[in-house]
Amino acid sequence: MSAPAFSTFAAISEVFVTAGVFYVVFTNLNGRGFKWKLATTVILFEFFVNMLYMIFRMQQHTTSSSLPARLVALAAGHGILSLLVFILFVVFSFLGYTAIKKGNHFFQDNKALTYSFLVLWTVSVVSGEVLYFLSFS
């Protein structure tokens, strides 16, 4: 089965979104300010493209069982984790923005939380890419 264009676009764009998230986090982690414009752009793109794509795919999975059960479970787990890390990035971006206004660095001041978030984000992206390749290969 060939991949729909929207699925391919979402899979590719997620790599660029991840690069943006890591850049925002690591610049702040290294004490070089908070890239709030990039964080806002990433959040808006993630919401209007990738989150809407996942809603579209969830609707497809519930109306027609085109995926094997193991992939449905992976899709559900990926969707839940993706929503969680997206919400965390929104919250952390807000905290990062308010912290930098006070002269603090949110990600630098919360290293364990930061690294945990980055691990979860990475698992989310990798699970999405695996799901894409398993679904359309």
N, CA, C and O atoms as a Tinker XYZ file with bonds, in Angstrom:
   548  protein
     1  N      0.842000   -1.177000    0.000000    73     2
     2  CA     0.000000    0.000000    0.000000    64     1     3
     3  C      0.885000    1.237000    0.000000    63     2     4     5
     4  O      1.809000    1.342000    0.806000    81     3
     5  N      0.609000    2.162000   -0.889000    73     3     6
     6  CA     1.421000    3.373000   -0.930000    64     5     7
     7  C      0.906000    4.376000    0.097000    63     6     8     9
     8  O     -0.287000    4.438000    0.394000    81     7
     9  N      1.828000    5.148000    0.620000    73     7    10
    10  CA     1.499000    6.101000    1.678000    64     9    11
    11  C      0.787000    7.315000    1.097000    63    10    12    13
    12  O      1.198000    7.837000    0.060000    81    11
    13  N     -0.277000    7.768000    1.756000    73    11    14
    14  CA    -0.914000    9.018000    1.344000    64    13    15
    15  C      0.074000   10.183000    1.482000    63    14    16    17
    16  O      0.956000   10.158000    2.341000    81    15
    17  N     -0.077000   11.177000    0.651000    73    15    18
    18  CA     0.836000   12.324000    0.669000    64    17    19
    19  C      0.858000   13.010000    2.035000    63    18    20    21
    20  O      1.918000   13.426000    2.503000    81    19
    21  N     -0.302000   13.129000    2.669000    73    19    22
    22  CA    -0.370000   13.784000    3.979000    64    21    23
    23  C      0.431000   12.995000    5.022000    63    22    24    25
    24  O      1.073000   13.582000    5.892000    81    23
    25  N      0.388000   11.664000    4.927000    73    23    26
    26  CA     1.150000   10.829000    5.853000    64    25    27
    27  C      2.647000   11.021000    5.655000    63    26    28    29
    28  O      3.400000   11.130000    6.622000    81    27
    29  N      3.068000   11.061000    4.416000    73    27    30
    30  CA     4.485000   11.263000    4.110000    64    29    31
    31  C      4.936000   12.645000    4.560000    63    30    32    33
    32  O      6.013000   12.793000    5.138000    81    31
    33  N      4.116000   13.655000    4.295000    73    31    34
    34  CA     4.443000   15.011000    4.724000    64    33    35
    35  C      4.569000   15.079000    6.244000    63    34    36    37
    36  O      5.505000   15.685000    6.766000    81    35
    37  N      3.625000   14.457000    6.952000    73    35    38
    38  CA     3.656000   14.468000    8.413000    64    37    39
    39  C      4.904000   13.756000    8.945000    63    38    40    41
    40  O      5.536000   14.231000    9.888000    81    39
    41  N      5.255000   12.627000    8.346000    73    39    42
    42  CA     6.436000   11.873000    8.791000    64    41    43
    43  C      7.716000   12.679000    8.578000    63    42    44    45
    44  O      8.597000   12.690000    9.437000    81    43
    45  N      7.817000   13.348000    7.438000    73    43    46
    46  CA     9.015000   14.153000    7.160000    64    45    47
    47  C      9.042000   15.401000    8.033000    63    46    48    49
    48  O     10.082000   15.754000    8.589000    81    47
    49  N      7.902000   16.064000    8.150000    73    47    50
    50  CA     7.870000   17.306000    8.922000    64    49    51
    51  C      8.175000   17.078000   10.393000    63    50    52    53
    52  O      8.705000   17.963000   11.064000    81    51
    53  N      7.843000   15.898000   10.895000    73    51    54
    54  CA     8.101000   15.611000   12.309000    64    53    55
    55  C      9.594000   15.629000   12.613000    63    54    56    57
    56  O      9.990000   15.966000   13.729000    81    55
    57  N     10.423000   15.275000   11.645000    73    55    58
    58  CA    11.872000   15.343000   11.830000    64    57    59
    59  C     12.306000   16.796000   12.008000    63    58    60    61
    60  O     13.148000   17.098000   12.854000    81    59
    61  N     11.728000   17.696000   11.208000    73    59    62
    62  CA    12.069000   19.117000   11.308000    64    61    63
    63  C     11.501000   19.738000   12.586000    63    62    64    65
    64  O     12.150000   20.578000   13.209000    81    63
    65  N     10.302000   19.329000   12.974000    73    63    66
    66  CA     9.719000   19.791000   14.233000    64    65    67
    67  C     10.611000   19.366000   15.392000    63    66    68    69
    68  O     10.873000   20.153000   16.302000    81    67
    69  N     11.072000   18.137000   15.357000    73    67    70
    70  CA    11.950000   17.632000   16.421000    64    69    71
    71  C     13.249000   18.425000   16.477000    63    70    72    73
    72  O     13.743000   18.735000   17.561000    81    71
    73  N     13.799000   18.752000   15.325000    73    71    74
    74  CA    15.010000   19.578000   15.302000    64    73    75
    75  C     14.737000   20.930000   15.959000    63    74    76    77
    76  O     15.574000   21.447000   16.699000    81    75
    77  N     13.568000   21.497000   15.685000    73    75    78
    78  CA    13.198000   22.774000   16.298000    64    77    79
    79  C     13.047000   22.657000   17.805000    63    78    80    81
    80  O     13.522000   23.516000   18.546000    81    79
    81  N     12.392000   21.606000   18.260000    73    79    82
    82  CA    12.203000   21.393000   19.700000    64    81    83
    83  C     13.561000   21.238000   20.384000    63    82    84    85
    84  O     13.813000   21.865000   21.414000    81    83
    85  N     14.421000   20.417000   19.824000    73    83    86
    86  CA    15.734000   20.196000   20.428000    64    85    87
    87  C     16.563000   21.481000   20.428000    63    86    88    89
    88  O     17.285000   21.748000   21.388000    81    87
    89  N     16.467000   22.274000   19.365000    73    87    90
    90  CA    17.204000   23.540000   19.309000    64    89    91
    91  C     16.716000   24.492000   20.393000    63    90    92    93
    92  O     17.525000   25.097000   21.097000    81    91
    93  N     15.409000   24.630000   20.531000    73    91    94
    94  CA    14.837000   25.497000   21.568000    64    93    95
    95  C     15.303000   25.043000   22.946000    63    94    96    97
    96  O     15.743000   25.856000   23.759000    81    95
    97  N     15.204000   23.751000   23.204000    73    95    98
    98  CA    15.560000   23.221000   24.521000    64    97    99
    99  C     17.056000   23.368000   24.793000    63    98   100   101
   100  O     17.449000   23.845000   25.857000    81    99
   101  N     17.889000   22.961000   23.839000    73    99   102
   102  CA    19.328000   22.974000   24.097000    64   101   103
   103  C     19.915000   24.373000   24.160000    63   102   104   105
   104  O     20.876000   24.592000   24.899000    81   103
   105  N     19.370000   25.334000   23.407000    73   103   106
   106  CA    19.886000   26.699000   23.553000    64   105   107
   107  C     19.604000   27.226000   24.953000    63   106   108   109
   108  O     20.452000   27.883000   25.556000    81   107
   109  N     18.414000   26.940000   25.468000    73   107   110
   110  CA    18.079000   27.369000   26.822000    64   109   111
   111  C     18.861000   26.570000   27.858000    63   110   112   113
   112  O     19.310000   27.120000   28.864000    81   111
   113  N     19.021000   25.300000   27.616000    73   111   114
   114  CA    19.779000   24.438000   28.524000    64   113   115
   115  C     21.225000   24.916000   28.650000    63   114   116   117
   116  O     21.838000   24.797000   29.711000    81   115
   117  N     21.759000   25.457000   27.557000    73   115   118
   118  CA    23.136000   25.949000   27.546000    64   117   119
   119  C     23.247000   27.415000   27.949000    63   118   120   121
   120  O     24.312000   28.020000   27.827000    81   119
   121  N     22.130000   27.989000   28.437000    73   119   122
   122  CA    22.173000   29.358000   28.941000    64   121   123
   123  C     22.202000   30.433000   27.883000    63   122   124   125
   124  O     22.672000   31.541000   28.142000    81   123
   125  N     21.705000   30.128000   26.682000    73   123   126
   126  CA    21.731000   31.092000   25.584000    64   125   127
   127  C     20.341000   31.626000   25.249000    63   126   128   129
   128  O     19.987000   31.761000   24.078000    81   127
   129  N     19.576000   31.922000   26.258000    73   127   130
   130  CA    18.267000   32.533000   26.041000    64   129   131
   131  C     17.194000   31.504000   25.751000    63   130   132   133
   132  O     17.410000   30.297000   25.862000    81   131
   133  N     16.032000   32.014000   25.377000    73   131   134
   134  CA    14.919000   31.150000   25.016000    64   133   135
   135  C     14.398000   31.600000   23.657000    63   134   136   137
   136  O     13.981000   32.748000   23.500000    81   135
   137  N     14.421000   30.723000   22.698000    73   135   138
   138  CA    13.999000   31.023000   21.325000    64   137   139
   139  C     12.473000   30.940000   21.234000    63   138   140   141
   140  O     11.930000   29.982000   20.684000    81   139
   141  N     11.786000   31.951000   21.779000    73   139   142
   142  CA    10.333000   31.897000   21.892000    64   141   143
   143  C      9.635000   31.958000   20.537000    63   142   144   145
   144  O      8.575000   31.357000   20.369000    81   143
   145  N     10.212000   32.676000   19.564000    73   143   146
   146  CA     9.574000   32.737000   18.242000    64   145   147
   147  C      9.611000   31.369000   17.569000    63   146   148   149
   148  O      8.627000   30.942000   16.965000    81   147
   149  N     10.738000   30.690000   17.672000    73   147   150
   150  CA    10.839000   29.347000   17.105000    64   149   151
   151  C      9.924000   28.388000   17.858000    63   150   152   153
   152  O      9.251000   27.566000   17.235000    81   151
   153  N      9.887000   28.477000   19.174000    73   151   154
   154  CA     9.012000   27.616000   19.971000    64   153   155
   155  C      7.550000   27.829000   19.566000    63   154   156   157
   156  O      6.802000   26.863000   19.418000    81   155
   157  N      7.148000   29.073000   19.390000    73   155   158
   158  CA     5.772000   29.380000   18.984000    64   157   159
   159  C      5.477000   28.824000   17.601000    63   158   160   161
   160  O      4.406000   28.261000   17.375000    81   159
   161  N      6.409000   28.975000   16.677000    73   159   162
   162  CA     6.241000   28.446000   15.321000    64   161   163
   163  C      6.102000   26.933000   15.346000    63   162   164   165
   164  O      5.231000   26.375000   14.679000    81   163
   165  N      6.955000   26.271000   16.113000    73   163   166
   166  CA     6.907000   24.811000   16.225000    64   165   167
   167  C      5.579000   24.369000   16.831000    63   166   168   169
   168  O      4.966000   23.413000   16.357000    81   167
   169  N      5.137000   25.056000   17.868000    73   167   170
   170  CA     3.868000   24.707000   18.514000    64   169   171
   171  C      2.706000   24.857000   17.535000    63   170   172   173
   172  O      1.863000   23.967000   17.431000    81   171
   173  N      2.660000   25.962000   16.830000    73   171   174
   174  CA     1.564000   26.189000   15.877000    64   173   175
   175  C      1.592000   25.165000   14.748000    63   174   176   177
   176  O      0.550000   24.629000   14.370000    81   175
   177  N      2.773000   24.893000   14.211000    73   175   178
   178  CA     2.877000   23.910000   13.135000    64   177   179
   179  C      2.480000   22.529000   13.641000    63   178   180   181
   180  O      1.736000   21.805000   12.981000    81   179
   181  N      2.979000   22.176000   14.807000    73   179   182
   182  CA     2.678000   20.858000   15.377000    64   181   183
   183  C      1.175000   20.710000   15.586000    63   182   184   185
   184  O      0.611000   19.649000   15.320000    81   183
   185  N      0.528000   21.765000   16.058000    73   183   186
   186  CA    -0.909000   21.684000   16.278000    64   185   187
   187  C     -1.682000   21.634000   14.966000    63   186   188   189
   188  O     -2.519000   20.753000   14.771000    81   187
   189  N     -1.407000   22.570000   14.070000    73   187   190
   190  CA    -2.221000   22.685000   12.860000    64   189   191
   191  C     -1.908000   21.645000   11.788000    63   190   192   193
   192  O     -2.713000   21.432000   10.882000    81   191
   193  N     -0.771000   21.008000   11.879000    73   191   194
   194  CA    -0.452000   19.980000   10.885000    64   193   195
   195  C     -0.426000   18.594000   11.527000    63   194   196   197
   196  O     -1.263000   17.749000   11.210000    81   195
   197  N      0.507000   18.363000   12.408000    73   195   198
   198  CA     0.708000   17.004000   12.912000    64   197   199
   199  C     -0.391000   16.535000   13.862000    63   198   200   201
   200  O     -0.795000   15.374000   13.795000    81   199
   201  N     -0.882000   17.397000   14.737000    73   199   202
   202  CA    -1.971000   16.973000   15.625000    64   201   203
   203  C     -3.256000   16.740000   14.823000    63   202   204   205
   204  O     -3.983000   15.781000   15.082000    81   203
   205  N     -3.529000   17.596000   13.871000    73   203   206
   206  CA    -4.724000   17.400000   13.041000    64   205   207
   207  C     -4.584000   16.148000   12.185000    63   206   208   209
   208  O     -5.570000   15.458000   11.928000    81   207
   209  N     -3.364000   15.851000   11.740000    73   207   210
   210  CA    -3.128000   14.620000   10.997000    64   209   211
   211  C     -3.439000   13.403000   11.866000    63   210   212   213
   212  O     -4.068000   12.451000   11.406000    81   211
   213  N     -2.998000   13.439000   13.118000    73   211   214
   214  CA    -3.248000   12.296000   14.008000    64   213   215
   215  C     -4.744000   12.131000   14.274000    63   214   216   217
   216  O     -5.233000   11.006000   14.379000    81   215
   217  N     -5.466000   13.230000   14.384000    73   215   218
   218  CA    -6.917000   13.138000   14.561000    64   217   219
   219  C     -7.552000   12.507000   13.329000    63   218   220   221
   220  O     -8.439000   11.661000   13.442000    81   219
   221  N     -7.094000   12.922000   12.159000    73   219   222
   222  CA    -7.591000   12.360000   10.903000    64   221   223
   223  C     -7.319000   10.857000   10.832000    63   222   224   225
   224  O     -8.194000   10.083000   10.445000    81   223
   225  N     -6.114000   10.449000   11.202000    73   223   226
   226  CA    -5.753000    9.026000   11.161000    64   225   227
   227  C     -6.522000    8.229000   12.222000    63   226   228   229
   228  O     -6.910000    7.086000   11.979000    81   227
   229  N     -6.742000    8.830000   13.395000    73   227   230
   230  CA    -7.506000    8.153000   14.439000    64   229   231
   231  C     -8.921000    7.878000   13.944000    63   230   232   233
   232  O     -9.475000    6.807000   14.190000    81   231
   233  N     -9.491000    8.833000   13.258000    73   231   234
   234  CA   -10.836000    8.651000   12.710000    64   233   235
   235  C    -10.842000    7.514000   11.689000    63   234   236   237
   236  O    -11.778000    6.715000   11.658000    81   235
   237  N     -9.819000    7.437000   10.866000    73   235   238
   238  CA    -9.729000    6.358000    9.890000    64   237   239
   239  C     -9.627000    4.997000   10.569000    63   238   240   241
   240  O    -10.251000    4.033000   10.126000    81   239
   241  N     -8.844000    4.914000   11.641000    73   239   242
   242  CA    -8.649000    3.634000   12.335000    64   241   243
   243  C     -9.910000    3.181000   13.054000    63   242   244   245
   244  O    -10.137000    1.981000   13.210000    81   243
   245  N    -10.730000    4.126000   13.493000    73   243   246
   246  CA   -11.940000    3.735000   14.210000    64   245   247
   247  C    -13.086000    3.387000   13.269000    63   246   248   249
   248  O    -13.987000    2.638000   13.648000    81   247
   249  N    -13.067000    3.920000   12.042000    73   247   250
   250  CA   -14.151000    3.627000   11.101000    64   249   251
   251  C    -13.861000    2.411000   10.232000    63   250   252   253
   252  O    -14.786000    1.741000    9.774000    81   251
   253  N    -12.595000    2.126000   10.004000    73   251   254
   254  CA   -12.239000    0.937000    9.228000    64   253   255
   255  C    -10.986000    0.325000    9.839000    63   254   256   257
   256  O    -10.005000    1.020000   10.104000    81   255
   257  N    -11.032000   -0.947000   10.052000    73   255   258
   258  CA    -9.899000   -1.629000   10.671000    64   257   259
   259  C     -8.899000   -2.036000    9.595000    63   258   260   261
   260  O     -8.774000   -3.214000    9.263000    81   259
   261  N     -8.186000   -1.044000    9.054000    73   259   262
   262  CA    -7.227000   -1.317000    7.995000    64   261   263
   263  C     -5.869000   -1.758000    8.530000    63   262   264   265
   264  O     -5.038000   -2.260000    7.773000    81   263
   265  N     -5.641000   -1.576000    9.813000    73   263   266
   266  CA    -4.366000   -1.955000   10.419000    64   265   267
   267  C     -4.519000   -3.217000   11.240000    63   266   268   269
   268  O     -5.572000   -3.446000   11.835000    81   267
   269  N     -3.477000   -4.045000   11.282000    73   267   270
   270  CA    -3.490000   -5.188000   12.198000    64   269   271
   271  C     -3.559000   -4.699000   13.645000    63   270   272   273
   272  O     -3.193000   -3.562000   13.941000    81   271
   273  N     -4.027000   -5.563000   14.535000    73   271   274
   274  CA    -4.218000   -5.183000   15.938000    64   273   275
   275  C     -2.946000   -4.644000   16.579000    63   274   276   277
   276  O     -3.011000   -3.695000   17.360000    81   275
   277  N     -1.787000   -5.229000   16.268000    73   275   278
   278  CA    -0.541000   -4.754000   16.877000    64   277   279
   279  C     -0.217000   -3.328000   16.452000    63   278   280   281
   280  O      0.348000   -2.559000   17.231000    81   279
   281  N     -0.574000   -2.971000   15.218000    73   279   282
   282  CA    -0.320000   -1.611000   14.767000    64   281   283
   283  C     -1.343000   -0.636000   15.330000    63   282   284   285
   284  O     -1.024000    0.531000   15.557000    81   283
   285  N     -2.560000   -1.096000   15.559000    73   283   286
   286  CA    -3.562000   -0.236000   16.190000    64   285   287
   287  C     -3.108000    0.112000   17.598000    63   286   288   289
   288  O     -3.238000    1.256000   18.035000    81   287
   289  N     -2.573000   -0.877000   18.305000    73   287   290
   290  CA    -2.057000   -0.634000   19.657000    64   289   291
   291  C     -0.881000    0.339000   19.615000    63   290   292   293
   292  O     -0.799000    1.247000   20.443000    81   291
   293  N      0.029000    0.158000   18.659000    73   291   294
   294  CA     1.156000    1.080000   18.503000    64   293   295
   295  C      0.645000    2.483000   18.163000    63   294   296   297
   296  O      1.141000    3.472000   18.702000    81   295
   297  N     -0.338000    2.567000   17.277000    73   295   298
   298  CA    -0.902000    3.865000   16.897000    64   297   299
   299  C     -1.533000    4.555000   18.104000    63   298   300   301
   300  O     -1.363000    5.760000   18.289000    81   299
   301  N     -2.253000    3.802000   18.917000    73   299   302
   302  CA    -2.884000    4.383000   20.109000    64   301   303
   303  C     -1.828000    4.869000   21.102000    63   302   304   305
   304  O     -1.925000    5.978000   21.628000    81   303
   305  N     -0.829000    4.041000   21.349000    73   303   306
   306  CA     0.248000    4.431000   22.261000    64   305   307
   307  C      1.006000    5.641000   21.753000    63   306   308   309
   308  O      1.329000    6.552000   22.515000    81   307
   309  N      1.287000    5.642000   20.458000    73   307   310
   310  CA     1.979000    6.776000   19.842000    64   309   311
   311  C      1.138000    8.043000   19.960000    63   310   312   313
   312  O      1.659000    9.112000   20.276000    81   311
   313  N     -0.148000    7.924000   19.708000    73   311   314
   314  CA    -1.027000    9.090000   19.770000    64   313   315
   315  C     -1.100000    9.681000   21.164000    63   314   316   317
   316  O     -1.040000   10.899000   21.335000    81   315
   317  N     -1.229000    8.822000   22.155000    73   315   318
   318  CA    -1.292000    9.289000   23.546000    64   317   319
   319  C      0.014000    9.960000   23.942000    63   318   320   321
   320  O      0.010000   11.040000   24.532000    81   319
   321  N      1.134000    9.316000   23.617000    73   319   322
   322  CA     2.437000    9.883000   23.959000    64   321   323
   323  C      2.681000   11.187000   23.208000    63   322   324   325
   324  O      3.212000   12.139000   23.780000    81   323
   325  N      2.303000   11.240000   21.948000    73   323   326
   326  CA     2.501000   12.458000   21.160000    64   325   327
   327  C      1.709000   13.623000   21.725000    63   326   328   329
   328  O      2.205000   14.747000   21.789000    81   327
   329  N      0.485000   13.354000   22.133000    73   327   330
   330  CA    -0.329000   14.408000   22.735000    64   329   331
   331  C      0.301000   14.874000   24.046000    63   330   332   333
   332  O      0.355000   16.072000   24.322000    81   331
   333  N      0.773000   13.929000   24.849000    73   331   334
   334  CA     1.413000   14.274000   26.113000    64   333   335
   335  C      2.643000   15.161000   25.899000    63   334   336   337
   336  O      2.778000   16.194000   26.554000    81   335
   337  N      3.543000   14.765000   24.986000    73   335   338
   338  CA     4.773000   15.555000   24.806000    64   337   339
   339  C      4.476000   16.900000   24.147000    63   338   340   341
   340  O      5.185000   17.878000   24.383000    81   339
   341  N      3.435000   16.951000   23.326000    73   339   342
   342  CA     3.048000   18.232000   22.739000    64   341   343
   343  C      2.580000   19.183000   23.841000    63   342   344   345
   344  O      3.000000   20.339000   23.893000    81   343
   345  N      1.717000   18.693000   24.710000    73   343   346
   346  CA     1.227000   19.525000   25.817000    64   345   347
   347  C      2.389000   19.943000   26.719000    63   346   348   349
   348  O      2.464000   21.092000   27.154000    81   347
   349  N      3.291000   19.005000   26.993000    73   347   350
   350  CA     4.465000   19.344000   27.799000    64   349   351
   351  C      5.302000   20.426000   27.132000    63   350   352   353
   352  O      5.780000   21.337000   27.808000    81   351
   353  N      5.486000   20.344000   25.822000    73   351   354
   354  CA     6.281000   21.366000   25.139000    64   353   355
   355  C      5.601000   22.724000   25.212000    63   354   356   357
   356  O      6.271000   23.742000   25.384000    81   355
   357  N      4.288000   22.750000   25.083000    73   355   358
   358  CA     3.557000   24.019000   25.212000    64   357   359
   359  C      3.761000   24.598000   26.615000    63   358   360   361
   360  O      4.084000   25.777000   26.765000    81   359
   361  N      3.572000   23.770000   27.628000    73   359   362
   362  CA     3.729000   24.230000   29.018000    64   361   363
   363  C      5.172000   24.653000   29.279000    63   362   364   365
   364  O      5.412000   25.718000   29.849000    81   363
   365  N      6.131000   23.831000   28.869000    73   363   366
   366  CA     7.534000   24.157000   29.097000    64   365   367
   367  C      7.953000   25.407000   28.331000    63   366   368   369
   368  O      8.783000   26.175000   28.816000    81   367
   369  N      7.399000   25.620000   27.158000    73   367   370
   370  CA     7.710000   26.831000   26.398000    64   369   371
   371  C      7.194000   28.066000   27.124000    63   370   372   373
   372  O      7.876000   29.089000   27.185000    81   371
   373  N      5.998000   27.968000   27.670000    73   371   374
   374  CA     5.465000   29.075000   28.460000    64   373   375
   375  C      6.359000   29.341000   29.667000    63   374   376   377
   376  O      6.692000   30.488000   29.963000    81   375
   377  N      6.743000   28.270000   30.362000    73   375   378
   378  CA     7.617000   28.422000   31.529000    64   377   379
   379  C      8.991000   28.956000   31.130000    63   378   380   381
   380  O      9.583000   29.764000   31.845000    81   379
   381  N      9.493000   28.497000   29.982000    73   379   382
   382  CA    10.778000   28.990000   29.489000    64   381   383
   383  C     10.725000   30.467000   29.144000    63   382   384   385
   384  O     11.664000   31.214000   29.418000    81   383
   385  N      9.626000   30.879000   28.544000    73   383   386
   386  CA     9.455000   32.285000   28.177000    64   385   387
   387  C      9.362000   33.160000   29.426000    63   386   388   389
   388  O     10.013000   34.202000   29.510000    81   387
   389  N      8.557000   32.739000   30.387000    73   387   390
   390  CA     8.423000   33.551000   31.606000    64   389   391
   391  C      9.716000   33.545000   32.425000    63   390   392   393
   392  O     10.056000   34.547000   33.055000    81   391
   393  N     10.436000   32.421000   32.418000    73   391   394
   394  CA    11.700000   32.353000   33.165000    64   393   395
   395  C     12.741000   33.279000   32.561000    63   394   396   397
   396  O     13.467000   33.951000   33.293000    81   395
   397  N     12.825000   33.323000   31.247000    73   395   398
   398  CA    13.866000   34.147000   30.612000    64   397   399
   399  C     13.596000   35.628000   30.854000    63   398   400   401
   400  O     14.528000   36.429000   30.923000    81   399
   401  N     12.324000   35.989000   30.984000    73   399   402
   402  CA    11.979000   37.380000   31.298000    64   401   403
   403  C     12.486000   37.771000   32.684000    63   402   404   405
   404  O     12.718000   38.949000   32.958000    81   403
   405  N     12.655000   36.780000   33.554000    73   403   406
   406  CA    13.157000   37.016000   34.919000    64   405   407
   407  C     14.665000   36.773000   35.016000    63   406   408   409
   408  O     15.245000   36.865000   36.097000    81   407
   409  N     15.293000   36.463000   33.877000    73   407   410
   410  CA    16.731000   36.221000   33.876000    64   409   411
   411  C     17.118000   34.790000   34.207000    63   410   412   413
   412  O     18.285000   34.514000   34.485000    81   411
   413  N     16.158000   33.880000   34.180000    73   411   414
   414  CA    16.429000   32.469000   34.479000    64   413   415
   415  C     16.339000   31.638000   33.201000    63   414   416   417
   416  O     15.848000   32.105000   32.173000    81   415
   417  N     16.817000   30.410000   33.285000    73   415   418
   418  CA    16.764000   29.484000   32.159000    64   417   419
   419  C     16.027000   28.227000   32.616000    63   418   420   421
   420  O     16.581000   27.396000   33.335000    81   419
   421  N     14.779000   28.101000   32.191000    73   419   422
   422  CA    13.926000   27.015000   32.673000    64   421   423
   423  C     14.559000   25.646000   32.453000    63   422   424   425
   424  O     14.630000   24.846000   33.386000    81   423
   425  N     15.015000   25.364000   31.245000    73   423   426
   426  CA    15.543000   24.034000   30.947000    64   425   427
   427  C     16.869000   23.789000   31.670000    63   426   428   429
   428  O     17.151000   22.666000   32.088000    81   427
   429  N     17.662000   24.815000   31.814000    73   427   430
   430  CA    18.917000   24.692000   32.545000    64   429   431
   431  C     18.667000   24.458000   34.032000    63   430   432   433
   432  O     19.403000   23.716000   34.682000    81   431
   433  N     17.634000   25.089000   34.559000    73   431   434
   434  CA    17.310000   24.962000   35.976000    64   433   435
   435  C     16.585000   23.656000   36.308000    63   434   436   437
   436  O     16.472000   23.296000   37.480000    81   435
   437  N     16.102000   22.955000   35.307000    73   435   438
   438  CA    15.331000   21.713000   35.505000    64   437   439
   439  C     15.872000   20.611000   34.599000    63   438   440   441
   440  O     15.159000   20.094000   33.739000    81   439
   441  N     17.130000   20.259000   34.799000    73   439   442
   442  CA    17.804000   19.332000   33.885000    64   441   443
   443  C     17.182000   17.940000   33.848000    63   442   444   445
   444  O     17.025000   17.368000   32.769000    81   443
   445  N     16.830000   17.394000   34.989000    73   443   446
   446  CA    16.237000   16.043000   34.995000    64   445   447
   447  C     14.914000   16.048000   34.238000    63   446   448   449
   448  O     14.640000   15.140000   33.452000    81   447
   449  N     14.109000   17.052000   34.471000    73   447   450
   450  CA    12.839000   17.197000   33.765000    64   449   451
   451  C     13.073000   17.385000   32.269000    63   450   452   453
   452  O     12.358000   16.816000   31.444000    81   451
   453  N     14.063000   18.173000   31.934000    73   451   454
   454  CA    14.390000   18.438000   30.535000    64   453   455
   455  C     14.805000   17.166000   29.810000    63   454   456   457
   456  O     14.298000   16.870000   28.728000    81   455
   457  N     15.720000   16.419000   30.400000    73   455   458
   458  CA    16.183000   15.193000   29.739000    64   457   459
   459  C     15.076000   14.139000   29.670000    63   458   460   461
   460  O     14.986000   13.397000   28.692000    81   459
   461  N     14.245000   14.072000   30.689000    73   459   462
   462  CA    13.099000   13.152000   30.642000    64   461   463
   463  C     12.157000   13.528000   29.507000    63   462   464   465
   464  O     11.685000   12.662000   28.770000    81   463
   465  N     11.889000   14.810000   29.372000    73   463   466
   466  CA    11.043000   15.299000   28.288000    64   465   467
   467  C     11.646000   14.948000   26.927000    63   466   468   469
   468  O     10.936000   14.477000   26.039000    81   467
   469  N     12.941000   15.173000   26.759000    73   467   470
   470  CA    13.587000   14.886000   25.474000    64   469   471
   471  C     13.544000   13.403000   25.136000    63   470   472   473
   472  O     13.385000   13.035000   23.972000    81   471
   473  N     13.684000   12.553000   26.142000    73   471   474
   474  CA    13.581000   11.107000   25.914000    64   473   475
   475  C     12.157000   10.763000   25.465000    63   474   476   477
   476  O     11.973000   10.028000   24.495000    81   475
   477  N     11.162000   11.288000   26.162000    73   475   478
   478  CA     9.770000   11.029000   25.771000    64   477   479
   479  C      9.469000   11.547000   24.373000    63   478   480   481
   480  O      8.796000   10.880000   23.587000    81   479
   481  N      9.972000   12.746000   24.064000    73   479   482
   482  CA     9.759000   13.309000   22.722000    64   481   483
   483  C     10.372000   12.376000   21.669000    63   482   484   485
   484  O      9.750000   12.085000   20.648000    81   483
   485  N     11.582000   11.921000   21.932000    73   483   486
   486  CA    12.274000   11.039000   20.987000    64   485   487
   487  C     11.515000    9.730000   20.800000    63   486   488   489
   488  O     11.364000    9.261000   19.672000    81   487
   489  N     11.040000    9.139000   21.882000    73   487   490
   490  CA    10.257000    7.903000   21.790000    64   489   491
   491  C      8.997000    8.148000   20.961000    63   490   492   493
   492  O      8.614000    7.311000   20.143000    81   491
   493  N      8.365000    9.283000   21.173000    73   491   494
   494  CA     7.169000    9.620000   20.411000    64   493   495
   495  C      7.457000    9.713000   18.919000    63   494   496   497
   496  O      6.721000    9.158000   18.104000    81   495
   497  N      8.513000   10.405000   18.568000    73   495   498
   498  CA     8.857000   10.578000   17.150000    64   497   499
   499  C      9.269000    9.252000   16.524000    63   498   500   501
   500  O      8.832000    8.918000   15.423000    81   499
   501  N     10.106000    8.502000   17.220000    73   499   502
   502  CA    10.551000    7.213000   16.681000    64   501   503
   503  C      9.367000    6.267000   16.511000    63   502   504   505
   504  O      9.283000    5.563000   15.505000    81   503
   505  N      8.452000    6.241000   17.479000    73   503   506
   506  CA     7.283000    5.368000   17.349000    64   505   507
   507  C      6.420000    5.798000   16.166000    63   506   508   509
   508  O      5.844000    4.951000   15.483000    81   507
   509  N      6.324000    7.091000   15.918000    73   507   510
   510  CA     5.564000    7.572000   14.763000    64   509   511
   511  C      6.206000    7.188000   13.444000    63   510   512   513
   512  O      5.515000    6.805000   12.500000    81   511
   513  N      7.515000    7.288000   13.377000    73   511   514
   514  CA     8.222000    6.912000   12.150000    64   513   515
   515  C      8.120000    5.404000   11.916000    63   514   516   517
   516  O      7.923000    4.961000   10.784000    81   515
   517  N      8.252000    4.620000   12.980000    73   515   518
   518  CA     8.106000    3.164000   12.871000    64   517   519
   519  C      6.696000    2.824000   12.407000    63   518   520   521
   520  O      6.516000    1.974000   11.536000    81   519
   521  N      5.717000    3.469000   12.971000    73   519   522
   522  CA     4.323000    3.245000   12.580000    64   521   523
   523  C      4.122000    3.582000   11.105000    63   522   524   525
   524  O      3.433000    2.854000   10.389000    81   523
   525  N      4.713000    4.664000   10.656000    73   523   526
   526  CA     4.604000    5.052000    9.245000    64   525   527
   527  C      5.182000    3.941000    8.345000    63   526   528   529
   528  O      4.538000    3.514000    7.387000    81   527
   529  N      6.380000    3.490000    8.660000    73   527   530
   530  CA     7.027000    2.485000    7.822000    64   529   531
   531  C      6.321000    1.127000    7.889000    63   530   532   533
   532  O      6.230000    0.430000    6.879000    81   531
   533  N      5.826000    0.753000    9.055000    73   531   534
   534  CA     5.105000   -0.512000    9.165000    64   533   535
   535  C      3.745000   -0.447000    8.468000    63   534   536   537
   536  O      3.272000   -1.450000    7.935000    81   535
   537  N      3.132000    0.707000    8.471000    73   535   538
   538  CA     1.810000    0.861000    7.861000    64   537   539
   539  C      1.867000    0.906000    6.343000    63   538   540   541
   540  O      0.942000    0.447000    5.672000    81   539
   541  N      2.937000    1.450000    5.803000    73   539   542
   542  CA     2.971000    1.708000    4.358000    64   541   543
   543  C      4.089000    0.978000    3.623000    63   542   544   545
   544  O      4.443000    1.357000    2.507000    81   543
   545  N      4.646000   -0.060000    4.231000    73   543   546
   546  CA     5.674000   -0.818000    3.509000    64   545   547
   547  C      5.196000   -2.208000    3.191000    63   546   548
   548  O      5.929000   -2.990000    2.586000    81   547
